[in-house]
């Protein structure tokens, strides 16, 4: 059972989660993964950046991991108050081994021996998500949404189901707080959910879905309140008919390095320097490099322009220009077989044109049509695309059934 930051945002919500966990533990052994409470991670980031911007990556990982430690210990205390034995464990204590990439570590292995011992002793085990320990014995964090990855990795190691609890009862066709007509998607295949997560959907983390697919773990996305019974099941579900299932968005910056003509030999160097930064839609040729940086899906986003700036200074005479366009958004239509549906792309472009939305860049693959627009037009683009491509489809599916 994994509970996100909004589910444990204050003591009252922690008590609600504790009661739900205790009820489940009466029927079967339970391992709980928790995120930091509310906006704790953002507050810690702000404090660190007030002292040094960017802060040292190692120290930032040490700092950010304390948010989940606070939540896990308080939840364990709340469970004790209900008369059940619980024990809190950090990522390192419960055997989550990662690579040595601070801020964006990937889980290499899970050694759940301590967890199995505590379950055998009758404890409810509470694990701090988002964190692990590298093979160099350093505390690492897994990036934004990394608690989902912690939960899936532990479920795989324990041969358990994985339940992700948040403040919505599943995955919706758009953010229901922004699009009132959005509807819950009862089932999703791994690749569709991964495309949604990459495009900015906040219910699940991309790496977690990838891990679940690799290990064959079904994920049940549910509401943290027990009176909300809806859910979305993510597993190897049969693919639905081709078309758009959901519309989501993400705040991005567009980065561009423009080379002096004739510097074709620099393309491999640019690729080697930029590939590890995790830019979306990264394109490199003899003219330079372009890519999109998500501001919301990683804790180290603010450091990337500085790292690219350092590369630009190294290039010096070989570089004509370095541009970073802020105040942009990536609005994505996610679905099935979109590469084979040129009519959908044409309709989406016509919808945006009719709404007066200016498209700066258009990206496409088998699972998504993505449009770079101004941040000011993001919500308009989401609502118009949802109304034209998702809501109409849902009505047609309802009539057909």
N, C-alpha and C positions, 0 to 999 in steps of 0.2 A: 504494500500500500504506500503510494507516494503522494504526499501533500505539498502543494505549491505554496509560495509565499503569502498569497491572499488568504489561503485556508488557515494559516497560523499567524495572521497579522497582529493579533493581540491576545491577551490572556483569555478572554471569553471564547474566542475561536479555538484557541489551544485546548480549552476544556471540552468543547464540542468534539474536536478530533479525538481527544483522549477517550471520551465515552464511546465513540464509534469504534475505535481500535479495541477497547476492552470488550465490547459486544462481539466483535469478530473473533477475538482471542478465546472466547468461551467455546468456540466450535473447532478451531484449528490453530496451529502455530502461526505467528504473525511476525513479519519483519516490516518495519516502517522506515521510509526514507523521507526526510523533510528538507525543504528549502529554508533559506533565511526568512525571518519574519518581515512581511510587508516590503517596505522600501529600504531595508537595512543595507543591502549590497550597494545601492546607489549612494546612500549616506556615507558609507565607508570609502567608496571611490572618491566622493567629493572631498572628504577630509584628506585623503592621500594626495590628491591633485592640488589641494591648497598649499601643501608643503613642497611638492616637487611635481612638475608636469613635463614629461611623464614620470611617474614614480618607478623605482626599480622593480622589474617584473617579479623577482623572487620575493621581495618584501610585500608586494601587492598580493601575491598568492597567500602568504602567511596571514595577512590582514583579512582578506575576503573570506577565508575559510572559517573565521571566527563567527560569522553570521549564522552559518548552519550549526555550529557548535552551540551557540546560544539557544537556537530553536530546539535542537535535539535534547538538550539537558532539561529545558523547561517542560517539554512534552513528557519526558520520563518522570519528572517530578509530579506532573498532573496525573499520570497513570498511577503512580504510587498513592496519590491522594484518593484514588478510587478503589484501593485495596488490592491492586495487582502489582506483581513484581515486574519491573522494567529496567533495562540497562541501556545507556547511550554509548555509541561507539563512533569514533571518527572514521574517515575513509581509510586511513592507514591502519587503524586498529582492526577493521573488519576485512582487510586484505585486498583492497582495490589498488592494483599496481598499474601505473601509467608510464608513458614515455616522459621525456624530460623537457617538454615544451610548456613553459610557464604561461598561464593565461588561456591556453587552448590545448591542454593535454588530452591525449587519447588513451582510453583504457586498453591495456595490453592483456591483463589477466586478473582474475578474481580468485583469491584463496580464502574461502569462507569458513575456515576451521573454527575461528573464535565464535562466529555466529552460530554454527551448528552446536558448539559446546553450550552456549547460552540458551539456545532453544531447548536442548536436552535438559537443562537445569530448570526449565519452566519459565524462563524470562520472555517477556516481549522485548524484541530487539529494536532499538531506535538508532538509525544511522544518519549521520550528517551527509547530505548529498553534495554534489558539485565539486567534490574533492577526492584526492587519492594521494598516493606516495609514489615518487618515481623510483626507478632502479638505482638512483644515486641517493635515495633516502631523503629526498626533498619533498616538502608539501607542494602539491600542484592543484590547480583548479581546472575545470573542464570547459570553461566558457559559458556564455549565457545559456540558461536552460539545462545546464549540465546535470542537475539532480535527476532529470528524466533518464539520462544515460546511466547514472548510478543505479537507479531502480531496475532498469532492464538488464544490466550486467549482473546484478545480484539475483534477479529472477532466473536468469539463465544458469548461474552457478548453483542455484538451489533447486533447479527443476520446478519452479513455481510459476503461477500466473503473475501478471504485472498489472496493477490497477493504478491509474493516474487520476488523482482528484484535484479539481480546481474549482473556480467560481462559475463554471458553465457545465451543463450536463452533456458533454460530448463535443464533437467537432461540428461546426456550422458552415453553411455555404458562404457566409461572410461574418464579420464581427457583429453579433446581434446588438451590441450597444451602439453601433453606427448604422446598421441596416436592419430596421425592425422586421422586414419581410424575410430575413434569413431563416433557413430551416436546418434542423439537425440532420446530419448524415449518419444513418444507423450503422453502416459498414463502409470500410475503406480498405483498399489494398495497400500494402507497404509502400509501393512506389508512388502512388497518388498522395499518401500522407507525407512522404518524404518531400515531394514537390511542393506541397502546401507549407511545410515547415521551412524549406529553403526560401520560399517566397515571402515569409514574414508571419505566417499563422503562429499564434503564441501558445497553443494548447500543448504541443509536443516539440521536442528538440530534434533536429535533423539526425544527429549522431545516434540518438536513442532509437529512432525508427530503423536506421541502418543496422544497428546491433540486434534489434528484435528480428529483423529479417534473416540476418546471418545465423541466429540461434534458434529460429522458429518459435519465438515467444509471442503469444497473442497479447495485445495491449487493450485494456478496457478503460476508456476515457469517461469519467463520471464526475458528478457534482459532489463537492465535499459535504453538502448538507444531506442527511440521510433521507429527508422527505422528497428529494428529487430523484426520480427513478430512471430517467433517461440515460442512455449511454451510446458511445460509438465504439465499435469493435474494429481494431486494426489487426489484420492478419492476412493470410493468402486467400483473400476473398475473390470470387469470380469477378472479372472485369465487367463494369456496366457498359451500356452502349456508348459509342464515341460522343464527345461533346464536352462542354464546360460544366463542372460540378460545383465549383466555388470560385470566389474572387477574394483576393487578399492583397495586402500592401505592406510596404516596408520603407522607412526613411533611408535614403542613400545619398552618397556623394559620388560625383563622376570625376575620376582622376585621369589625366592625360599627360604623357611625356612625348614631346615632339622632337625628333632627332634632326640634325643637320643632314640634308640630302647626301647620299653616297656612303652613309655610315652603316651599311648592311651588316658588317661584322659584329655590331653591337647587339643584334637581336638575341643571340644565345645568352649574353650577359644579362640583358633585361629579363629574360625568361627565368634564369637562375635566381635573380634577386627578387622578382615580384611573385613568382609562383607560391613560395611559402607564406605569403601574406594573406592568402584566402580571398582575393578579390573576385567578385562575380563578373561573368562575361569578360574575362581577361583576354585581350587580343593583342598580339605582338607581331610586328612585321618590320620591314626596313624603314618605315616612317616613324616608328616609335611604339608606344604602348597605351592602351586605354583599359579601363576597368571600373567597376562599381564597388563601392565600399558601403556595407550595411552599418548604420549607426546603432542599431537596436539589438543585433543578435550576437554581440561579442563585447567583452569588457575592455578589450585593448584597442577599440576602434579609433580613439583619439590619438593613439600613438602612430598609426599607419601613415598619415600625411608627413609626419616628421621623419619617419624612416625612408619614405620615398624622396623627401627633400634631401636627405643625406646622400642618397643615390644620385640625385640630380647634381649635387655639388661635386661628386666624384667624376661625373661625366663632363662637367664644365664646358669646354669648347665644342663638344660633340652634341650639345643639347641646345635646341632653339628656344623651347618654352616648356614650362610646367604649369598646368592648370588644375585647379580643384574647384568644381562647381558644387556648392552646397544648396540647401533648400530644395532638394529633389526627392521624388518618391518613385518607387518601383511598384506598379499596380499589375498584378498577375491574375490571369484567368487560368485556373488549373483544372485539368480533366483528363480524358482518355483519348488517344489517337488524334491529337490535334495537328500533328504534322500532316496527316492524311485528310484534313478537313480545311482546305483553303477557304471554303465558304464562311467558316467561323471566324477566321482572321479578317476576312473582308468585312463581315458584319461588325466585328469589334471596332475596326478602324472607322467605319461609317458612324457607329454610335458615338464614339469620342469626338469625331469631327462635328456631328450634329449638336453635341453638347457644348461645343466651343473649347474642348480640351486640346491643348497643344502637345503633341507627342514629340519628345526630344530624341528618343531612340526606341527601336522595336526589336525585341528578342524573341526567339521561338525555339521550342524543342518538342519532343513527343508528348510531354505532359503539361506544358505551360506556354501561354502567350503573355509576354511581359512588355509593359509600356513604361518608359521613363517619362514622367511628367513633373510639373512644378509641385512643390509641397502644398501650395495653396489650392491646387486643383485635384489633389489626391482623393478626397472624400467624394467629390462630384463624380470622378472617374469610376470609383468603386461602385457607387450607387447606380449609375447609368449602365455599367456593364452587367451588374447583377440583375437588374430589372430586365435587360434585353436577352441575356444569354443563360441565366440560371433560373430566374423566376418563371419565364416562359416555358423553359424545358420542364420544370417541375410540374407546371399545370398540364402540359401535354402528357407527361408520364402518368399523372393522376387520372386523366381521362382514359388513357389506354388501359390502365389497370382496372 
